[in-house]
Amino acid sequence: MGKSAAVWDQRSELEIARDWNGIEQVVLRVPRGASAKVSLHGGQVISWKNERGEELLFTSSKAIFKPPKAMRGGIPICFPQFGNCGSLEQHGFARNKVWSIDDDPPTLHSNDSNGKVFVDLLLKPMEDDLKCWPHCFEFRLRVSLSMDGNLTLISRIRNINGKQFSFSIAYHTYFSVSNISEVRVEGLETLDYLDNLCQRERFTEQGDAITFESEVDRIYLGTPNVVAVLDHEKKRTFVIRKEGLPDMVLWNPWEKKSKSMLDLGDDEYKQMLCVDAAAIERPITLKTGEEWTGRLEISAVPSSYCSDHFDQHLQGVM
């Protein structure tokens, strides 16, 4: 692996191992104890732990860890589509492909590398991909962990040859929560959303905060750059910061649908909530040579801290 593929100081660590399918995984660690694990299967973050070793992402006990099946949990990447339409498989093919470590990534802004341990991954279309989605692209993904344990994913997608194309994308993030009934989401109030349970009919959010009492599958539109997920029982708040990703998906299958899903335990819906930073309603269009960048940063902080500072975050402070 070239020097540009990952950086760290003497106290930080980056380790490359293989899972039981022989697929490489990259483990990022920082001195205070936080860590993240990225599988080259799907370019998927499959673990994110805080300095106390607590897992912050949900993974189903019935998750299937074998290609080409996407793993139920972590942060799968939905590209080049979100949902199920046309000839592509549901949520596209990026989450089912084996990525490579990028030894020669383009230079990113210094704020995206200073004081962080990171790895750069690369996905290019294979011949089979071009048959169902005939576009030449390079998808570069940087996964980084800051010294204070914040996790950042930066995607750069370039049209490298041929005709103009459009795509949708979502970071399908499975947050681990104490109990879905004890969770609320702040920052999406008064916004319009498309309800996937009602054929994507458009509604306007009426609640002061979003809470969960039944199945939810919504795409919120024109969302702010900062949104918070508050877990009352754990007194923990996930702060989601994003750029280039105007939409946000909320998903929980609830009891009935969970029982029909082979790779999700019947009651595991209680311990998870998917909150996806996404670009769905208006797909991204790239002409030859053009590039799109999307950035997601997630942090976990005590809820008391978040309540003191969240107002200014909602005003766009990044």
Residue pairs with C-beta under 8 A, 6 or more apart in sequence:
1 16
1 101
1 103
2 103
2 104
4 103
4 104
4 105
4 120
5 101
5 102
5 103
5 105
5 119
5 120
6 14
6 26
6 117
6 118
6 119
6 120
7 113
7 116
7 117
7 118
8 14
8 117
11 30
11 31
12 28
12 29
12 30
12 31
12 117
12 147
13 27
13 28
13 29
13 117
14 26
14 27
14 28
14 29
14 117
14 119
15 26
15 27
15 29
16 24
16 25
16 26
16 27
16 101
17 24
17 25
17 27
18 24
18 25
19 25
19 39
19 41
19 65
20 65
21 41
21 65
21 66
21 67
23 39
23 40
23 41
23 67
23 98
24 39
24 40
24 101
25 37
25 38
25 39
25 40
25 46
26 37
26 38
26 40
26 101
26 119
26 143
27 35
27 36
27 37
27 38
28 35
28 36
28 37
28 38
28 117
28 118
28 119
28 143
28 144
28 145
29 35
29 117
29 145
30 117
30 145
30 146
30 147
30 149
31 147
32 51
32 147
32 148
32 149
33 49
33 50
33 51
33 52
33 53
34 48
34 49
34 50
34 51
34 145
34 148
34 149
35 47
35 48
35 49
35 145
36 45
36 47
36 48
36 49
36 143
36 145
36 151
37 45
37 46
37 47
37 48
38 44
38 45
38 46
38 119
38 121
38 143
39 46
39 71
39 74
40 98
40 99
40 100
40 101
40 121
41 67
41 71
41 96
41 97
41 98
41 99
42 70
42 71
42 76
42 77
42 94
42 95
42 96
42 97
42 99
43 77
43 94
43 95
43 99
43 121
43 123
43 139
43 141
43 143
44 70
44 71
44 74
44 75
44 76
44 77
44 95
45 57
45 74
45 75
45 143
45 151
45 153
46 57
46 59
46 71
46 73
46 74
47 55
47 57
47 59
47 74
48 55
48 56
48 57
48 151
48 298
49 55
49 56
50 56
50 149
50 300
51 149
55 176
56 175
56 176
56 238
56 300
57 73
57 74
57 75
57 173
57 174
57 175
57 176
58 73
58 174
58 175
58 176
58 177
58 268
58 271
58 272
59 71
59 72
59 73
59 74
59 174
60 72
60 73
60 263
60 264
60 265
60 268
61 265
61 268
62 72
62 262
62 263
62 264
62 265
62 268
63 71
63 72
63 73
63 263
64 71
64 72
64 263
65 71
67 96
67 98
68 96
68 97
69 96
69 263
70 76
70 91
70 95
70 96
72 174
72 261
72 263
72 264
73 174
73 272
74 174
75 153
75 171
75 172
75 173
75 174
76 91
76 95
76 172
77 94
77 95
77 141
77 155
77 169
77 170
77 171
77 172
78 91
78 92
78 94
78 95
78 168
78 169
78 170
78 171
78 172
78 276
78 278
79 92
79 93
79 94
79 95
79 139
79 157
79 167
79 168
79 169
79 170
80 88
80 92
80 93
80 94
80 133
80 135
80 165
80 167
80 168
80 169
81 88
81 91
81 92
81 167
81 168
82 91
82 92
82 168
82 169
82 170
82 249
82 278
82 280
83 90
83 91
83 168
83 196
83 280
84 90
84 91
87 132
87 133
88 132
88 133
89 96
91 170
91 172
92 167
92 168
93 129
93 132
93 133
94 123
94 139
95 172
97 123
97 126
97 129
99 121
99 122
99 123
99 141
100 121
100 122
100 123
101 119
101 120
101 121
101 122
102 120
102 121
102 122
102 140
105 120
105 122
105 140
105 142
106 140
106 156
108 142
108 154
112 142
112 144
112 152
112 154
112 295
113 144
115 146
115 147
116 144
116 145
116 146
116 147
116 152
117 144
117 145
118 142
118 143
118 144
118 145
118 152
119 142
119 143
119 144
120 140
120 141
120 142
121 140
121 141
121 142
121 143
122 138
122 139
122 140
122 141
123 138
123 139
123 141
124 137
124 138
124 139
125 133
125 135
125 136
125 137
130 136
134 162
135 159
135 162
135 163
135 165
136 159
136 160
136 161
136 162
137 157
137 158
137 159
137 160
137 165
138 156
138 157
138 158
138 160
139 155
139 156
139 157
140 155
140 156
140 157
140 158
141 153
141 154
141 155
141 156
142 152
142 153
142 154
143 151
143 152
143 153
144 151
144 152
144 154
145 151
145 152
146 152
148 299
149 299
149 300
150 297
150 298
150 299
151 297
151 298
151 299
152 295
152 296
152 297
152 298
153 171
153 295
153 296
153 297
154 293
154 294
154 295
154 296
155 169
155 292
155 293
155 294
155 295
156 291
156 292
156 293
157 167
157 169
157 284
157 286
157 291
157 292
158 286
158 289
158 290
158 291
158 292
159 165
159 286
159 287
159 288
159 289
159 290
159 291
160 288
160 289
161 288
162 288
163 288
164 285
164 286
164 287
164 288
165 285
165 286
166 283
166 284
166 285
166 286
167 283
167 284
167 286
168 278
168 279
168 280
168 283
168 284
169 245
169 278
169 279
169 284
169 294
170 247
170 249
170 276
170 277
170 278
170 279
170 280
171 245
171 276
171 277
171 278
171 296
172 249
172 274
172 276
173 240
173 274
173 275
173 276
173 277
173 296
173 298
174 272
174 273
174 274
175 229
175 238
175 272
175 273
175 274
175 275
176 271
176 272
177 183
177 229
177 231
177 234
177 271
177 272
177 273
178 231
178 232
178 233
178 234
178 271
179 233
179 270
179 271
180 212
180 252
180 269
180 270
180 271
180 272
180 273
181 211
181 212
181 213
181 270
182 231
182 232
182 233
183 211
183 212
183 229
183 230
183 231
183 232
183 273
184 209
184 210
184 211
184 229
184 230
184 232
185 209
185 210
185 227
185 228
185 229
185 230
185 250
185 275
186 209
186 210
186 227
186 228
186 230
186 310
187 223
187 224
187 226
187 227
187 228
187 314
188 205
188 210
188 220
188 223
188 227
188 248
188 250
189 205
189 207
189 208
189 209
189 210
190 204
190 205
191 204
191 205
191 220
191 221
191 222
191 223
192 202
192 203
192 204
192 205
192 220
192 221
192 222
193 202
193 203
193 204
193 205
193 218
193 219
193 220
193 221
194 200
194 201
194 202
194 218
194 219
194 221
194 281
195 201
195 202
195 203
195 217
195 218
196 217
196 218
196 219
197 215
197 216
197 217
200 219
205 220
209 230
210 250
212 252
212 273
214 254
215 252
215 253
215 254
215 256
215 257
216 250
216 251
216 252
216 254
217 249
217 250
217 251
218 249
218 250
218 251
219 247
219 248
219 249
219 278
219 280
219 281
220 247
220 248
220 249
220 250
221 246
221 247
221 281
222 246
222 247
223 246
223 247
223 248
224 314
224 316
225 241
225 242
225 243
225 316
225 318
226 239
226 240
226 241
226 242
226 310
226 313
226 314
226 316
226 317
226 318
227 239
227 240
227 242
227 248
227 275
228 237
228 238
228 239
228 240
228 306
228 310
228 313
229 237
229 238
229 240
229 273
229 275
230 236
230 237
230 303
230 306
231 237
231 238
231 303
232 303
235 302
235 303
235 304
236 300
236 301
236 302
236 303
237 300
237 301
237 302
237 303
237 305
237 306
237 307
237 310
238 275
238 298
238 299
238 300
239 298
239 299
239 300
239 301
239 306
239 310
239 313
240 248
240 275
240 277
240 296
240 297
240 298
241 296
241 297
241 298
241 299
241 313
241 318
242 277
242 294
242 295
242 296
242 297
243 293
243 294
243 295
243 318
244 279
244 292
244 293
244 294
244 295
245 277
245 278
245 279
245 294
245 295
245 296
246 279
246 281
246 282
247 277
247 278
247 279
247 280
247 281
248 275
248 276
248 277
248 278
249 274
249 275
249 276
249 278
249 280
250 273
250 274
250 275
250 276
251 273
251 274
251 276
252 269
252 272
252 273
252 274
253 261
253 264
253 269
254 269
255 266
255 267
255 269
257 269
258 264
258 265
258 266
258 267
258 268
258 269
259 266
277 294
277 296
279 294
284 292
286 292
